[in-house]
Amino acid sequence: MGNLTLAVPEKVHQEMRHFPEVKWSEVARRAIIDRLETLRLAESLAQKSKLTEKDVQEFGKKIKSLATKRFLS
């Protein structure tokens, strides 16, 4: 198994020390695995997609616009 060293802000580290019973390395490991699964799924879907790069960019702009309107109203 490979090793990974993480740096976290001091405030976060202080809060983590408040919960010594938590296995923080396991929390980080699970978060990395979850993100990899999400990326693999997204990659798989993208390979099957018939959208062009332009379609994706336009879709992204629409999503950002709608999200901005939703959260700012």
C-alpha positions as CSV (number, residue, x, y, z in Angstrom):
1,M,0.0,0.0,0.0
2,G,1.3,3.5,-0.9
3,N,1.6,6.3,1.6
4,L,0.3,9.8,1.3
5,T,1.1,12.8,3.5
6,L,-1.5,15.5,3.8
7,A,-1.1,19.1,5.1
8,V,-4.2,20.6,6.7
9,P,-4.6,24.1,8.1
10,E,-3.8,24.3,11.8
11,K,-7.4,25.1,12.8
12,V,-8.5,21.9,11.1
13,H,-5.8,20.0,12.8
14,Q,-6.9,21.3,16.2
15,E,-10.5,20.3,15.5
16,M,-9.3,16.8,14.4
17,R,-7.4,16.4,17.7
18,H,-10.7,17.1,19.5
19,F,-11.9,13.8,18.1
20,P,-9.0,11.4,18.8
21,E,-11.2,8.3,18.4
22,V,-11.6,9.0,14.7
23,K,-9.2,7.3,12.4
24,W,-8.5,10.3,10.2
25,S,-6.4,8.2,7.8
26,E,-9.4,6.0,7.1
27,V,-11.6,9.1,6.6
28,A,-9.1,10.4,4.0
29,R,-8.8,6.9,2.4
30,R,-12.5,6.6,2.0
31,A,-12.9,10.1,0.6
32,I,-10.2,9.4,-2.0
33,I,-11.8,6.1,-3.0
34,D,-15.2,7.7,-3.2
35,R,-13.8,10.5,-5.5
36,L,-12.1,7.9,-7.7
37,E,-15.4,6.0,-8.1
38,T,-17.1,9.2,-9.1
39,L,-14.4,10.1,-11.6
40,R,-14.5,6.6,-13.1
41,L,-18.2,6.8,-13.5
42,A,-18.0,10.3,-15.1
43,E,-15.3,9.1,-17.4
44,S,-17.3,6.0,-18.4
45,L,-20.4,8.2,-19.1
46,A,-18.3,10.7,-21.1
47,Q,-16.9,8.0,-23.3
48,K,-20.4,6.9,-24.3
49,S,-21.6,10.5,-24.8
50,K,-22.3,11.9,-28.2
51,L,-22.0,15.5,-27.0
52,T,-19.3,17.7,-28.5
53,E,-16.9,19.8,-26.5
54,K,-19.0,22.8,-27.5
55,D,-22.2,21.1,-26.2
56,V,-20.5,20.4,-22.9
57,Q,-19.3,24.0,-22.5
58,E,-22.8,25.4,-23.2
59,F,-24.4,22.9,-20.8
60,G,-21.9,23.9,-18.1
61,K,-22.6,27.6,-18.6
62,K,-26.4,26.9,-18.3
63,I,-25.9,24.9,-15.1
64,K,-23.7,27.6,-13.5
65,S,-26.2,30.3,-14.5
66,L,-29.1,28.3,-13.0
67,A,-27.1,27.5,-9.8
68,T,-26.1,31.1,-9.4
69,K,-29.7,32.3,-9.7
70,R,-31.0,29.6,-7.3
71,F,-28.4,30.3,-4.6
72,L,-28.5,34.1,-4.9
73,S,-32.3,34.4,-4.8
